[in-house]
Amino acid sequence: MQDIIEFEGYRFHSLWLRDNCPCSECRHENGQRLHETWQLPADIQIEECSETETGLKIRWAAPHSHEAIFSYEFLRRHAYDKPHTNDSTAALWGGEFNLPEFGYQQVIRDAKQRLEWLDAVEKYGIARLTGVPTQPGMILKVVELFGFVRETNYGTLFEVRTEEKPQNLAYTPIPLSLHTDNPYRNPVPTLQLLHCLIKAEQGGVTALTDGFKAAELLREEDPAAFALLSTETVSFRFSSADADLRHQGRMITVNPQGNITNIRINNRSAAPFQVSFDNMADYYRAYHKLMTIIQSDRCKITLTLDEGDLVLFDNERVLHGREVQAIGTRHLQGCYADRDGLRSTAAVLRRNN
């Protein structure tokens, strides 16, 4: 009898194996678990373990007798007896970055091109489509290629153009500092799209920064500043005639392995900081240092969107802003979507090709 088995240097608990049994009694054909994990006996023991041509054969002892074969590939893929690693596909970029670019017609006609487009967004946090028809509402058709629109108080889509009484500074021609959208919302929309319908006569230059890259530079250069921004929680708020949105979060979010997972920065929507008195001065110093890195040439790129250009980017990674005031008519449409839809579509496309 044993409650742990070893395979290729990895250890597996008997209960973990029983819980992940792949047989038809334990898993529906759709892959979902049929048994209740909490009802499995915590002291379940393995009576016999042997290698076969297809995988590891396990037989559990009475009174909980059961038998299953685990493929070798499954065990290697799900081995947990090893240090956690960063499974992210993110490739960090800085001021020399060339934005991945794809043609709209190719993406809608060719599944392989569509997958490459979505993979680029996953890898770099951003990609540009060119040649998207400039009819209003086309941005919603683009979302349909990978997921669903995330509707907010701004509507299904929003118009980025000058308004007489704007509820948001985005609806003015003035420059906007680099930021992520909607940090006052929970959950934050994870993807954003911007489609250029009419290019400004002058100005209207878009600035972009990889927030993951900037945060990593801060961690290398000032670990104490990084620690403050990734542990202290601050508030964000948006208020208008028909909305009052508030949320708290860290400017830099890391997972238990220390990998950066989210960036939340918006100067316009930051509420008064409520960090501890002893940390307040250092917090401001850390914030200033991070923003200096974000705005610097080693991180920031600039571009002018032409009519028909559409950028799709990760709103919890890539900061965007307006570098130069727009002169003359400029009209963009924007909307939000969510990352899980993009990843699901990419996975299905990958499986089918």
VOBA-42348 format. One record per residue (C-alpha): chain; x, y, z. Coordinates in steps of 0.25 Angstrom, whole numbers, plus 5000, padded with zeros to 4 digits. Layout:
% residues N
  chain    px    py    pz
      A     X     Y     Z
...
//
This chain:
% residues 353
  chain    px    py    pz
      A  5000  5000  5000
      A  5005  5014  4997
      A  4999  5028  4997
      A  5010  5034  4988
      A  5016  5029  4974
      A  5028  5034  4966
      A  5029  5035  4951
      A  5041  5041  4944
      A  5045  5048  4957
      A  5032  5054  4960
      A  5023  5050  4972
      A  5008  5049  4971
      A  4998  5047  4983
      A  4989  5036  4983
      A  4977  5045  4985
      A  4981  5055  4974
      A  4982  5043  4964
      A  4968  5038  4969
      A  4962  5052  4967
      A  4968  5053  4953
      A  4964  5039  4949
      A  4961  5040  4934
      A  4952  5028  4933
      A  4937  5029  4927
      A  4932  5027  4942
      A  4939  5039  4946
      A  4939  5048  4934
      A  4928  5052  4925
      A  4932  5051  4910
      A  4932  5067  4911
      A  4944  5066  4921
      A  4936  5070  4933
      A  4937  5063  4946
      A  4926  5054  4950
      A  4930  5051  4964
      A  4930  5061  4976
      A  4945  5063  4980
      A  4941  5066  4995
      A  4934  5053  4996
      A  4947  5045  4992
      A  4954  5038  5005
      A  4966  5046  5009
      A  4973  5034  5013
      A  4971  5026  5000
      A  4983  5016  4997
      A  4989  5011  4984
      A  4990  4996  4984
      A  4997  4994  4971
      A  5004  5003  4961
      A  5010  4998  4947
      A  5015  5004  4934
      A  5008  5000  4921
      A  5010  5004  4907
      A  5000  5015  4908
      A  5002  5020  4922
      A  5003  5017  4937
      A  4992  5007  4942
      A  4987  5010  4956
      A  4979  5001  4965
      A  4973  5007  4978
      A  4971  4998  4990
      A  4958  4993  4996
      A  4949  4998  5001
      A  4951  5009  4991
      A  4954  5000  4979
      A  4956  5007  4966
      A  4965  5005  4954
      A  4970  5015  4943
      A  4981  5018  4933
      A  4988  5031  4933
      A  4995  5035  4920
      A  5010  5038  4921
      A  5007  5051  4914
      A  4996  5055  4924
      A  5006  5052  4936
      A  5017  5060  4930
      A  5008  5072  4927
      A  5001  5073  4940
      A  5013  5069  4949
      A  5013  5078  4961
      A  5025  5073  4969
      A  5034  5084  4963
      A  5037  5098  4964
      A  5026  5108  4959
      A  5030  5114  4946
      A  5025  5126  4938
      A  5016  5119  4928
      A  5013  5133  4922
      A  5015  5134  4907
      A  5017  5149  4908
      A  5029  5155  4901
      A  5033  5169  4907
      A  5036  5180  4898
      A  5041  5195  4899
      A  5044  5207  4891
      A  5049  5200  4878
      A  5037  5191  4877
      A  5030  5189  4863
      A  5015  5187  4865
      A  5011  5173  4859
      A  5002  5177  4847
      A  4991  5168  4840
      A  4982  5171  4828
      A  4967  5170  4832
      A  4963  5163  4819
      A  4974  5152  4821
      A  4969  5151  4836
      A  4955  5149  4832
      A  4957  5139  4821
      A  4969  5131  4826
      A  4968  5123  4840
      A  4983  5122  4841
      A  4985  5137  4839
      A  4974  5139  4850
      A  4981  5130  4859
      A  4994  5138  4857
      A  4987  5151  4860
      A  4981  5146  4873
      A  4994  5140  4877
      A  5001  5153  4875
      A  4992  5160  4884
      A  4994  5149  4894
      A  5009  5150  4893
      A  5011  5165  4892
      A  4999  5170  4898
      A  4995  5177  4885
      A  4994  5176  4870
      A  4989  5185  4858
      A  4979  5182  4847
      A  4979  5190  4835
      A  4969  5192  4824
      A  4957  5190  4833
      A  4945  5197  4826
      A  4942  5211  4832
      A  4927  5209  4834
      A  4922  5212  4848
      A  4920  5199  4856
      A  4931  5191  4849
      A  4938  5190  4862
      A  4927  5181  4867
      A  4929  5171  4855
      A  4944  5170  4858
      A  4940  5166  4873
      A  4932  5155  4867
      A  4944  5149  4861
      A  4949  5145  4875
      A  4939  5147  4885
      A  4928  5156  4891
      A  4927  5171  4894
      A  4928  5175  4908
      A  4917  5186  4910
      A  4919  5197  4920
      A  4913  5210  4924
      A  4920  5216  4912
      A  4911  5207  4903
      A  4913  5195  4894
      A  4923  5204  4887
      A  4928  5218  4890
      A  4932  5230  4881
      A  4946  5236  4883
      A  4944  5250  4877
      A  4942  5264  4883
      A  4929  5266  4890
      A  4923  5279  4895
      A  4922  5274  4910
      A  4930  5262  4911
      A  4928  5252  4922
      A  4942  5247  4920
      A  4955  5255  4916
      A  4956  5244  4905
      A  4945  5252  4898
      A  4954  5264  4896
      A  4965  5268  4887
      A  4975  5270  4898
      A  4987  5260  4900
      A  4985  5249  4910
      A  4996  5242  4919
      A  4998  5228  4917
      A  4988  5220  4925
      A  4980  5207  4926
      A  4964  5209  4924
      A  4954  5206  4935
      A  4962  5203  4947
      A  4950  5208  4955
      A  4942  5196  4950
      A  4942  5181  4956
      A  4945  5173  4948
      A  4953  5182  4938
      A  4951  5180  4923
      A  4963  5172  4919
      A  4963  5176  4905
      A  4961  5189  4897
      A  4959  5192  4883
      A  4961  5205  4876
      A  4957  5207  4861
      A  4961  5220  4853
      A  4949  5225  4844
      A  4955  5239  4842
      A  4969  5242  4843
      A  4972  5256  4850
      A  4978  5267  4840
      A  4989  5268  4850
      A  4993  5262  4863
      A  4985  5251  4870
      A  4998  5243  4872
      A  4996  5230  4880
      A  5006  5226  4890
      A  5007  5212  4895
      A  5016  5205  4906
      A  5017  5191  4911
      A  5013  5192  4925
      A  5020  5179  4928
      A  5033  5183  4923
      A  5032  5196  4931
      A  5029  5189  4944
      A  5040  5179  4941
      A  5050  5191  4939
      A  5045  5197  4952
      A  5047  5184  4960
      A  5062  5183  4954
      A  5065  5197  4958
      A  5057  5200  4971
      A  5052  5187  4977
      A  5046  5195  4989
      A  5038  5204  4980
      A  5033  5191  4972
      A  5029  5185  4986
      A  5021  5197  4990
      A  5013  5198  4977
      A  5011  5183  4977
      A  5006  5182  4991
      A  4999  5195  4995
      A  4985  5196  4990
      A  4979  5210  4985
      A  4965  5214  4980
      A  4960  5218  4967
      A  4947  5225  4964
      A  4939  5230  4952
      A  4926  5239  4954
      A  4916  5244  4944
      A  4902  5248  4943
      A  4898  5233  4941
      A  4910  5225  4948
      A  4918  5225  4961
      A  4928  5214  4959
      A  4939  5211  4970
      A  4949  5200  4972
      A  4962  5197  4979
      A  4974  5190  4974
      A  4989  5190  4973
      A  4996  5198  4962
      A  5005  5185  4959
      A  4999  5172  4962
      A  5007  5159  4963
      A  5004  5145  4965
      A  5009  5136  4977
      A  5021  5133  4968
      A  5025  5147  4966
      A  5020  5148  4951
      A  5014  5161  4947
      A  4999  5159  4943
      A  4992  5173  4943
      A  4995  5187  4942
      A  4985  5197  4947
      A  4989  5212  4945
      A  4980  5224  4942
      A  4984  5238  4947
      A  4971  5244  4943
      A  4963  5233  4951
      A  4972  5232  4963
      A  4965  5235  4976
      A  4973  5241  4988
      A  4983  5231  4992
      A  4980  5224  5005
      A  4993  5216  5008
      A  4999  5217  5022
      A  5004  5230  5027
      A  5018  5224  5028
      A  5018  5219  5014
      A  5011  5231  5007
      A  5024  5239  5003
      A  5031  5226  4998
      A  5019  5222  4991
      A  5018  5235  4983
      A  5033  5234  4980
      A  5031  5219  4975
      A  5019  5224  4966
      A  5027  5236  4961
      A  5038  5226  4957
      A  5029  5216  4950
      A  5022  5227  4942
      A  5036  5233  4938
      A  5040  5219  4933
      A  5026  5217  4926
      A  5027  5231  4919
      A  5042  5229  4915
      A  5047  5226  4901
      A  5052  5213  4905
      A  5038  5208  4908
      A  5029  5217  4900
      A  5025  5216  4885
      A  5017  5226  4877
      A  5009  5224  4864
      A  4998  5231  4856
      A  4986  5222  4853
      A  4982  5223  4839
      A  4967  5222  4834
      A  4964  5207  4834
      A  4974  5204  4845
      A  4969  5196  4857
      A  4978  5193  4870
      A  4974  5182  4879
      A  4981  5182  4892
      A  4982  5176  4906
      A  4976  5187  4915
      A  4983  5181  4928
      A  4996  5181  4921
      A  4998  5192  4910
      A  4996  5206  4914
      A  4991  5216  4904
      A  4990  5231  4902
      A  4989  5243  4893
      A  5003  5249  4891
      A  5000  5261  4882
      A  4987  5269  4882
      A  4978  5266  4871
      A  4975  5277  4861
      A  4963  5276  4852
      A  4953  5265  4851
      A  4957  5252  4857
      A  4948  5241  4860
      A  4951  5227  4866
      A  4941  5217  4871
      A  4945  5208  4883
      A  4939  5196  4891
      A  4943  5186  4901
      A  4944  5171  4901
      A  4950  5160  4910
      A  4963  5152  4909
      A  4956  5139  4912
      A  4949  5139  4898
      A  4961  5142  4891
      A  4969  5131  4897
      A  4957  5121  4895
      A  4956  5125  4880
      A  4971  5123  4879
      A  4971  5110  4885
      A  4960  5105  4876
      A  4967  5110  4864
      A  4980  5103  4868
      A  4973  5090  4871
      A  4966  5090  4857
      A  4979  5093  4849
//
